[in-house]
Amino acid sequence: MKKNKKKKLDELVRRDLSSIWHPCTQMKDHESIPMIPIRSGKGVWLYDYEDNKYIDAISSWWVNLFGHSNSYINSQIKRQLDNLEHVLLAGFSHEPAINLAERLIKLSPKDIKKCFFTDNGSSAIDAAMKMSFHFWKNVGYKKKRKFIALSNSYHGETLGSLSISNIDLYKKTYTKILKDTIIVPSPDCYNKLNDGVSDKDHTSKMFKHMEEIVEKKHEEICAIIIEPLVQCAGYMRMYHPVYLKLLRELCDKYNVHLIADEIAVGFGRTGTMFGYEQAKITPDIICLSKGITGGYLTLSTILTTNLIYEAFYDEYIKLNAFLHSHSYSGNALACSAANATLDLFAKKNIIQKNKSTAKYINEKFSKFKELDYVSDVRQTGMITAVELAKDKKSKKPYNWKERRGIKAYKFGLENNVILRPLGNVIYFMPPYIINKSEINHVVDVVEGAIKFATK
Ligand SMILES: *Cc1c(COP(=O)(O)O)cnc(C)c1O
């Protein structure tokens, strides 16, 4: 029996590696790192072909909220499947999209009134950039064609979204074919030089860089795009909500849009339903994806105000309409998964429940601060990160070529946990249904992984 399983596994790996080019992967790494075909999933657990199981401690790239093969989401998608799988969203509509749009608007600040459907995170960002630029054109601000983003930001991989990102690893190679963007130093609190300074003071102080640029260049600027509270792909770096509040005031003063990229942090990750809520602001444009379908299907949306919507509303021949489209915009199955996800938030009082889960995680992770080579343990809501450094005190980083993160990754796999460190940062971003004993297991494995990777 065991032998048969091994044979099946070997065959799948061989067929995979001879046909699939995997995302975000140096394929040569698979000469030493195992490729793991997953047979099934249930709750936080994923099962391979040899009866090994793994806790999905990173929610399958931050998309899964209520576990794999969630019986309620499954049932809602199956119900939808028997009625309508998909119809084009131009000229036609369907109940799942209508319900979802209404519900997302209801969850947003009162000035947010419209929902535009796209089909993945990067495409939502590209569409938001076009929407902002096109708005200013329609209302007669012809000079506005640039965007501002923070250093260490990540907004996606398409040429538009990569243009406004700032992580060298993903961007540098392609710089020559990207649109130039104004990059302003991030308020990232890991960069505080002095431990006596509060996060709020550090964040506020860093705002002066933004102020200076916007004062000088606002006439050319369409929008400032920001990941509220946590730069997730940017090594889970965090900052204080006061930055968003200051940004809102600045954008109002100078006629610049504020685009909130909630693709990673939305749907409860930061402790509130959306990150921007913690600054009590209304962005002009909000991009959502990832957790929106509970991790089931690809969908994204852009939420915006009537002010923006109405600047496009005109006689067709004036060509002011937003003619942006994706074939699978507002796919009915994806919308039904999203509606099921929102049902679960409401029925199970998730935001409230996550508070005690986050507190428990905090208690468990805090002890890692004492370890050698751990320069920071930080947490915002349900996102927790441990940063490893060559020198704990000065935060001098390990040379990236040492690939400490891969060591932690391998240690995790050998101990039934999927960790996928970002450089020297091990993070924990679990599905919300994770229980205490599962958290305890992850904590033990993270401790082992830290020690193994810093040996
Ligand atoms: C993942 C991510 C994106 C891109 O979404 P994709 O669906 O992967 O294209 C954009 N912004 C942020 C903040 C993200 O984390």
The ligand as a MOL file (V3000), in Angstrom:
LIG
                    3D

  0  0  0     0  0            999 V3000
M  V30 BEGIN CTAB
M  V30 COUNTS 15 15 0 0 0
M  V30 BEGIN ATOM
M  V30 1 C -1.4650 39.8010 -3.8060 0
M  V30 2 C -1.5330 41.2620 -3.8710 0
M  V30 3 C -1.8390 41.9400 -5.0700 0
M  V30 4 C -1.9970 41.2170 -6.3830 0
M  V30 5 O -3.0470 40.3100 -6.4100 0
M  V30 6 P -2.9790 39.0680 -7.4220 0
M  V30 7 O -4.3430 38.4600 -7.3400 0
M  V30 8 O -1.9020 38.1570 -6.9140 0
M  V30 9 O -2.6820 39.6070 -8.7680 0
M  V30 10 C -1.9570 43.3120 -5.0200 0
M  V30 11 N -1.7770 43.9940 -3.8830 0
M  V30 12 C -1.4960 43.3930 -2.7180 0
M  V30 13 C -1.3490 44.2100 -1.4850 0
M  V30 14 C -1.3260 42.0110 -2.6790 0
M  V30 15 O -0.9700 41.4100 -1.5330 0
M  V30 END ATOM
M  V30 BEGIN BOND
M  V30 1 1 1 2
M  V30 2 1 2 3
M  V30 3 2 2 14
M  V30 4 1 3 4
M  V30 5 2 3 10
M  V30 6 1 4 5
M  V30 7 1 5 6
M  V30 8 2 6 7
M  V30 9 1 6 8
M  V30 10 1 6 9
M  V30 11 1 10 11
M  V30 12 2 11 12
M  V30 13 1 12 13
M  V30 14 1 12 14
M  V30 15 1 14 15
M  V30 END BOND
M  V30 END CTAB
M  END
